[in-house]
Amino acid sequence: MLAAESQRKPARPNVVIFLADDLGYADLACYGADFHRTPHLDRLASRAVRFTDGYASAPVCTPTRAALMTGKFPARLGMTIWAEAAEDPPPLKYKPLIPATSEHNLSHDETTVASYLQRVGYRTALVGKWHLGDARHYPETHGFDVNIGGTLWGAPHTFFYPYRGKGLYGSEYRYVPHLENGKPGEYLTDRLTDEAIRFIEHSGGEPFFLYLAHHAPHTPIEAKPEDVSLFEARVEPSAHHRNPTYAAMVKSLDESVGRVLKCLDDRGLAERTLVIVTSDNGGYIGMDNNRRQPCTDNSPLRSGKGALYEGGIRVPLIVRAPAGKVTGGVCSEPVMTTDLFFTVLAAAGIAPAGDGPRDGIDLSPLLSNPRAKLDREALYFHYPHYYATTSPVSAVRTRDWKLIEFLEDDRRELYNLANDLGEQRNLADEQPQRAKELTEQLHHWRDSVGARMPQPNPDYKPPKNRR
């Protein structure tokens, strides 16, 4: 530890947020993974609060990232699908509904968590994925002093240097900027970690906010060959997880967390740093095209990325508070991404300006006492779009009960998550009054946030019945 640095302890804590991309609820060993190895994250979880009921604010990336930055529901922001699809919606003339419109850019009218921290003297850095708009809305315009890698793109063409390849429109090239001076074989997760550590090391005695938004384990499913070989030798046919390349990507993600935490330890910063680890949505259960097998498995949860079943929105969430809080614990209170905005500001001693809507709650009481309860009525979700795992849909969770409303046909599904975590028994017909009340509650919430709704497709022709 640097002597001078130890003598200049800032009054405000440092903040480090690790946001993984498509990391599923069951992808970490401490959350039940039966194939992946995550010793660094497991160790962190044992010394932090591990949330069993942590939710991403949306089942896809951009909306959750916007919620993290602003503390607002994606539906309130009008950002409900990933940025590329918002700008250039896919043709869906064969679907019953025309999906709702979605904003491509995070408005400059929004004050991000980085802007709040920057105003009180924090050095702020985004390292990795941004995906919240075009160049006029890059991290530098939203409170970040440093932007390494953040662009409009949602994923790199490849995880290996120089990270280049054809873009979505053929003539453009997707790449990760500010990482030009790499070496052949360099792996993106490792390089982003190098840059994050460099930022910490150059922060001196100033408080800092590091938002390390990894691309892993999003597609393309690529990992370092030596790690892939390691997991290929361990594949068990009976395991839920059987993709060695995906497992190797999770291993690199785990190593990144371990390296950053070691840097904090070595510099004497660990006890005055708030550390948060989470994911932007549930695990992607689509195919790894290289191996022709699913990327991951979210069991015991149902479905995956894109859906409002638990597999699409329930995610790992680990929070280690600065010194003075509990050293570890498991919390079953339902929480979500919007809460992290208010938790970070509270830790920094900042009160959000104005009397505007607050779609999250400071989680500090749970960091002191993981068995505490929050004064909150419900969690809400709205995804008015199509995806491989869903049609347009909204959902509400209130304590053990969860209602899902499919917007094509107003079909409702009701689940008791305490008894049916896998959402296998629809109780809507058995408990019509509860389903009615939750439906009304969900509709009231949608109206209150100005949620954009899909519209009937006038060109849709139902398929003819076939015998």
C-alpha positions in Angstrom: 0.0 0.0 0.0 1.2 3.5 -0.8 1.9 5.4 2.5 0.8 8.8 1.1 -2.3 7.2 -0.3 -3.2 5.6 3.1 -3.0 9.1 4.7 -5.4 10.8 2.3 -8.5 8.7 2.8 -11.4 10.4 1.1 -14.5 11.0 3.1 -16.6 9.4 0.4 -16.2 5.7 -0.5 -15.0 4.4 -3.8 -17.5 2.6 -6.0 -16.8 -0.4 -8.3 -19.7 -1.9 -10.3 -19.0 -5.1 -12.3 -21.8 -5.5 -14.9 -21.7 -8.8 -16.8 -23.5 -9.2 -20.1 -26.0 -12.1 -20.3 -24.7 -13.8 -17.1 -27.4 -16.2 -15.9 -28.7 -16.6 -12.4 -27.2 -20.1 -12.1 -23.9 -19.4 -13.9 -21.9 -18.9 -10.7 -20.9 -21.7 -8.3 -22.3 -19.7 -5.3 -25.6 -19.6 -7.2 -25.6 -23.3 -7.9 -23.6 -23.8 -11.1 -22.7 -27.4 -11.6 -19.9 -27.0 -14.1 -18.6 -23.5 -14.0 -15.8 -22.5 -11.6 -16.0 -19.1 -10.0 -13.7 -19.1 -6.9 -13.2 -15.3 -6.8 -16.8 -14.4 -7.0 -17.7 -17.2 -4.5 -15.1 -15.7 -2.1 -16.6 -12.2 -2.6 -20.1 -13.6 -2.0 -19.0 -15.1 1.3 -17.8 -11.7 2.5 -20.7 -9.7 1.1 -24.5 -9.8 0.8 -25.6 -12.3 -1.8 -29.1 -11.6 -3.0 -31.2 -14.6 -4.0 -34.0 -12.5 -5.5 -32.1 -9.9 -7.5 -33.6 -8.8 -10.7 -32.5 -7.0 -13.8 -34.8 -4.2 -14.7 -35.4 -5.7 -18.2 -34.8 -9.0 -19.9 -32.4 -7.5 -22.4 -29.3 -5.3 -22.2 -29.9 -1.6 -23.1 -33.0 -1.0 -20.8 -31.3 -2.5 -17.8 -28.1 -0.4 -18.4 -30.3 2.7 -18.7 -32.0 1.8 -15.4 -28.7 1.4 -13.7 -27.5 4.8 -14.8 -30.7 6.7 -13.9 -32.6 4.7 -11.2 -35.7 4.8 -13.4 -37.8 2.0 -14.9 -37.0 1.3 -18.6 -40.7 1.9 -19.3 -40.6 5.4 -17.8 -37.5 6.1 -19.9 -39.1 4.8 -23.0 -36.1 2.5 -23.5 -37.4 -1.1 -23.6 -35.3 -2.9 -26.2 -31.6 -3.0 -27.2 -30.2 0.1 -29.0 -29.8 -1.3 -32.5 -33.4 -2.6 -32.6 -34.7 0.7 -31.3 -33.1 2.5 -34.1 -33.9 0.0 -36.8 -36.8 -2.2 -35.7 -36.9 -5.6 -37.4 -39.8 -6.3 -39.8 -42.5 -8.2 -38.1 -45.4 -8.2 -40.6 -46.3 -11.7 -39.7 -46.9 -10.9 -36.0 -50.2 -9.9 -34.5 -48.8 -6.8 -32.8 -46.5 -3.9 -33.9 -44.0 -3.6 -31.0 -43.8 -0.4 -29.1 -41.3 2.2 -30.2 -38.2 2.6 -28.0 -35.7 5.4 -27.6 -32.2 4.8 -29.1 -30.3 7.3 -26.9 -30.2 7.9 -23.2 -31.5 11.5 -23.0 -29.3 14.3 -21.7 -32.2 15.3 -19.6 -31.4 12.4 -17.4 -28.8 12.8 -14.6 -26.8 9.6 -14.4 -25.2 8.2 -11.3 -21.8 9.1 -12.8 -22.8 12.7 -13.2 -23.9 12.9 -9.6 -20.6 11.4 -8.4 -18.6 13.6 -10.8 -20.1 16.7 -9.3 -18.9 15.9 -5.8 -15.3 15.2 -6.9 -15.3 11.6 -8.0 -13.1 10.4 -10.9 -15.4 8.4 -13.1 -14.7 5.7 -15.7 -16.7 3.4 -18.0 -14.6 0.5 -19.1 -16.3 -1.8 -21.5 -19.9 -1.8 -22.9 -22.0 1.3 -23.0 -24.8 0.6 -25.6 -26.9 3.6 -24.6 -26.9 5.6 -27.8 -24.9 7.2 -30.6 -21.7 9.2 -30.3 -23.6 12.3 -29.1 -24.7 10.3 -26.1 -21.5 8.4 -25.3 -20.3 8.1 -21.7 -18.3 11.3 -21.8 -21.6 13.2 -22.2 -23.2 11.4 -19.2 -20.7 12.1 -16.4 -17.7 9.9 -17.2 -14.2 11.4 -17.2 -12.9 8.3 -18.9 -14.4 6.1 -21.6 -12.5 3.0 -22.6 -14.5 0.8 -25.0 -17.9 2.3 -24.7 -19.7 2.8 -28.1 -23.1 2.3 -29.7 -22.3 -1.3 -30.4 -23.8 -4.0 -28.1 -21.1 -6.7 -28.7 -17.7 -7.0 -30.2 -17.2 -8.9 -33.4 -14.6 -11.1 -31.6 -13.2 -11.3 -28.1 -9.6 -11.5 -29.5 -7.5 -8.6 -30.5 -8.0 -6.4 -32.6 -11.7 -7.0 -31.9 -12.7 -6.0 -35.4 -15.3 -7.3 -37.9 -18.1 -6.4 -40.2 -20.8 -4.4 -38.5 -24.5 -4.7 -38.8 -24.7 -2.7 -42.0 -22.0 -4.4 -43.9 -19.7 -1.5 -44.6 -19.1 -0.5 -41.0 -16.6 -2.2 -38.7 -17.4 -3.0 -35.1 -14.5 -2.7 -32.7 -13.7 -1.7 -29.2 -12.0 1.8 -29.2 -9.1 2.9 -27.1 -7.7 -0.7 -27.1 -5.7 -0.3 -30.3 -2.3 -1.1 -28.9 -2.9 -4.7 -28.1 -1.1 -7.9 -29.0 -2.1 -11.0 -31.0 -4.0 -13.4 -28.8 -5.0 -10.7 -26.4 -8.4 -11.5 -24.8 -11.0 -8.7 -24.4 -12.0 -9.6 -20.8 -8.4 -9.5 -19.7 -7.7 -6.3 -21.5 -10.7 -4.5 -20.1 -9.5 -5.6 -16.6 -6.0 -4.2 -17.3 -7.6 -0.9 -18.2 -9.8 -0.9 -15.1 -6.8 -1.6 -12.8 -4.8 1.2 -14.6 -7.7 3.6 -13.8 -7.6 2.6 -10.1 -3.9 2.9 -9.9 -4.0 6.5 -11.3 -6.7 7.7 -9.1 -4.4 8.8 -6.3 -6.3 9.9 -3.2 -9.4 10.9 -5.0 -12.6 8.9 -4.6 -13.4 7.0 -7.8 -16.3 5.4 -9.6 -15.4 2.4 -11.8 -18.1 1.0 -14.0 -16.5 -2.2 -15.5 -19.1 -3.3 -17.9 -17.8 -6.6 -19.4 -19.0 -8.0 -22.7 -18.6 -11.5 -21.3 -20.3 -13.9 -21.5 -22.4 -12.5 -24.4 -22.0 -14.0 -27.9 -19.8 -14.6 -29.8 -19.0 -17.5 -27.5 -15.2 -17.4 -27.5 -12.6 -18.0 -24.8 -8.9 -18.6 -24.4 -8.0 -22.0 -25.9 -6.2 -23.2 -22.7 -9.3 -22.5 -20.6 -11.6 -24.2 -23.2 -9.4 -27.3 -23.0 -9.6 -27.3 -19.3 -13.4 -27.4 -19.3 -13.6 -29.9 -22.2 -12.0 -32.4 -20.0 -14.6 -31.8 -17.3 -17.9 -32.0 -19.2 -20.4 -34.2 -17.4 -23.4 -35.3 -19.6 -25.7 -35.1 -16.5 -24.9 -31.5 -15.7 -27.1 -28.5 -16.5 -24.1 -26.6 -17.9 -22.2 -28.4 -20.6 -20.7 -25.7 -22.8 -16.9 -25.6 -22.2 -16.3 -22.4 -24.1 -19.1 -20.6 -22.2 -17.7 -22.0 -18.9 -14.2 -20.6 -19.9 -15.8 -17.2 -20.6 -17.3 -17.2 -17.1 -13.9 -18.3 -15.7 -12.3 -15.2 -17.3 -15.0 -13.0 -15.9 -14.3 -14.5 -12.4 -10.6 -13.8 -12.8 -11.3 -10.2 -13.7 -13.2 -9.7 -10.5 -10.4 -11.4 -8.6 -7.8 -9.2 -10.1 -9.6 -5.9 -9.5 -10.4 -6.9 -5.9 -6.7 -7.8 -5.4 -5.8 -4.3 -6.7 -8.1 -2.8 -4.1 -6.6 -4.9 -1.4 -3.0 -4.1 -2.4 -3.6 -0.4 -2.4 -5.5 -0.4 1.0 -8.7 0.6 -0.7 -10.9 -2.5 0.0 -12.5 -1.3 3.2 -13.6 2.0 1.7 -15.0 0.7 -1.5 -18.5 -0.3 -2.3 -18.4 -3.3 -4.7 -21.4 -4.5 -6.7 -21.5 -7.5 -9.1 -24.6 -8.2 -11.2 -25.8 -8.9 -14.8 -27.9 -7.0 -17.3 -30.4 -9.8 -17.9 -30.8 -13.5 -17.6 -28.6 -16.1 -19.3 -28.9 -16.5 -23.0 -30.3 -20.0 -23.7 -30.0 -19.7 -27.5 -27.4 -21.7 -29.5 -23.7 -21.3 -29.4 -23.2 -21.5 -33.2 -19.7 -22.7 -32.9 -20.6 -25.8 -30.8 -24.3 -26.1 -31.9 -25.4 -26.3 -28.3 -27.1 -23.9 -25.8 -24.9 -21.3 -24.3 -26.1 -21.8 -20.8 -29.0 -23.2 -18.7 -30.8 -21.2 -16.1 -32.3 -24.1 -14.2 -34.1 -24.2 -11.8 -35.5 -21.0 -13.4 -37.7 -21.1 -16.5 -36.6 -19.7 -19.9 -33.9 -17.1 -20.4 -32.9 -13.8 -21.9 -35.8 -11.9 -23.5 -38.5 -13.5 -21.3 -40.2 -12.2 -18.2 -40.1 -15.7 -16.7 -37.5 -15.9 -13.9 -34.8 -17.1 -16.2 -34.9 -13.9 -18.2 -34.8 -11.4 -15.4 -33.5 -13.0 -12.1 -29.7 -12.5 -12.0 -26.8 -12.8 -9.6 -26.3 -9.8 -7.3 -23.5 -9.5 -4.9 -22.9 -6.3 -2.9 -19.9 -5.7 -0.5 -20.4 -2.6 1.5 -17.4 -0.5 2.8 -16.1 -1.4 6.3 -18.6 -1.1 9.1 -21.4 -3.2 7.5 -22.0 -6.9 7.9 -19.2 -9.1 6.5 -21.5 -11.5 4.7 -25.0 -12.9 4.5 -27.8 -14.1 2.2 -30.7 -11.8 1.5 -34.0 -13.1 0.0 -35.6 -9.6 -0.3 -36.7 -8.9 -4.0 -34.5 -6.1 -5.3 -33.7 -4.8 -8.8 -31.2 -2.8 -10.9 -32.9 0.6 -10.2 -32.1 0.1 -6.5 -28.4 0.2 -7.2 -28.6 3.8 -8.4 -29.9 4.9 -5.0 -27.6 2.6 -3.1 -24.5 4.1 -4.7 -25.7 7.7 -4.1 -26.6 7.0 -0.5 -23.1 5.5 0.1 -21.6 8.7 -1.3 -23.8 10.9 0.8 -25.7 12.3 -2.2 -29.4 13.1 -2.3 -30.9 12.9 -5.8 -32.1 16.4 -6.9 -35.7 17.3 -7.3 -39.0 15.7 -6.4 -39.2 13.5 -9.5 -40.2 9.8 -9.6 -38.0 7.3 -7.7 -38.2 3.8 -9.1 -35.7 2.3 -6.7 -34.8 2.1 -3.0 -31.5 2.4 -1.2 -30.4 -1.1 -0.2 -28.2 0.1 2.7 -30.6 -1.4 5.3 -30.2 -4.8 3.7 -26.4 -4.4 3.7 -26.5 -3.9 7.4 -29.2 -6.5 8.1 -29.8 -9.0 5.2 -32.9 -10.2 6.9 -34.6 -6.8 6.9 -37.6 -6.0 4.7 -38.0 -3.1 2.3 -41.1 -0.9 2.3 -42.0 -1.6 -1.3 -45.3 -2.8 -2.9 -44.0 -4.6 -5.9 -41.4 -4.9 -8.8 -42.6 -4.2 -12.3 -41.4 -5.2 -15.8 -42.4 -4.3 -19.3 -41.1 -5.7 -22.5 -43.5 -4.7 -25.4 -41.4 -6.5 -28.0 -40.9 -9.9 -29.6 -37.9 -12.1 -28.8 -37.1 -15.8 -29.4 -38.4 -16.6 -25.9 -41.4 -14.3 -25.7 -44.1 -12.2 -27.3 -44.8 -8.6 -25.9 -45.3 -9.0 -22.2 -45.5 -7.2 -18.8 -45.2 -8.6 -15.3 -45.5 -7.7 -11.6 -44.0 -9.4 -8.6 -45.4 -8.7 -5.2 -43.7 -10.8 -2.5 -44.2 -14.4 -3.3 -46.7 -13.8 -6.1 -45.9 -13.0 -9.7 -48.3 -12.2 -12.6 -47.3 -12.2 -16.2 -49.6 -10.7 -18.9 -49.0 -11.5 -22.5 -50.1 -8.6 -24.6 -51.1 -10.4 -27.8 -54.1 -12.1 -26.3 -54.3 -10.7 -22.7 -53.4 -14.1 -21.4 -52.3 -14.1 -17.8 -50.2 -16.5 -15.8 -50.0 -16.4 -12.0 -47.3 -18.1 -10.0 -46.4 -18.5 -6.4 -42.6 -18.3 -6.5 -42.2 -19.6 -3.0 -43.7 -22.9 -4.0 -43.0 -22.9 -7.7 -39.7 -21.2 -8.5 -39.7 -22.9 -12.0 -43.1 -21.3 -12.8 -44.6 -24.6 -13.9 -48.1 -24.3 -12.3 -50.2 -21.4 -13.6 -52.7 -20.5 -10.8 -54.6 -17.8 -12.7 -57.7 -20.0 -13.0 -57.5 -21.3 -9.5 -57.1 -17.8 -7.9 -59.0 -15.4 -10.3 -59.5 -12.7 -7.7 -55.7 -12.5 -7.0 -55.0 -12.5 -10.7 -57.5 -9.7 -11.2 -56.1 -7.6 -8.5 -52.5 -8.0 -9.7 -53.6 -7.3 -13.3 -55.2 -4.0 -12.2 -52.1 -3.1 -10.2 -49.9 -3.8 -13.3 -52.1 -1.7 -15.5 -52.1 1.2 -13.0 -48.3 1.1 -12.9 -48.1 1.1 -16.7 -50.3 4.1 -16.9 -48.3 5.9 -14.2 -45.0 5.5 -16.0 -46.4 6.2 -19.4 -45.4 2.8 -20.7 -45.5 2.5 -24.5 -47.7 -0.3 -25.7 -47.7 -2.4 -28.8 -50.4 -1.9 -31.3 -52.5 -4.2 -33.4 -50.9 -5.0 -36.8 -53.4 -4.2 -39.6 -51.5 -6.4 -42.0 -51.5 -9.5 -39.9 -53.2 -12.5 -41.2 -53.7 -15.4 -38.9 -52.4 -18.7 -40.3 -55.0 -20.9 -41.7 -56.0 -24.0 -39.7 -54.2 -27.1 -40.9 -55.4 -30.6 -40.5 
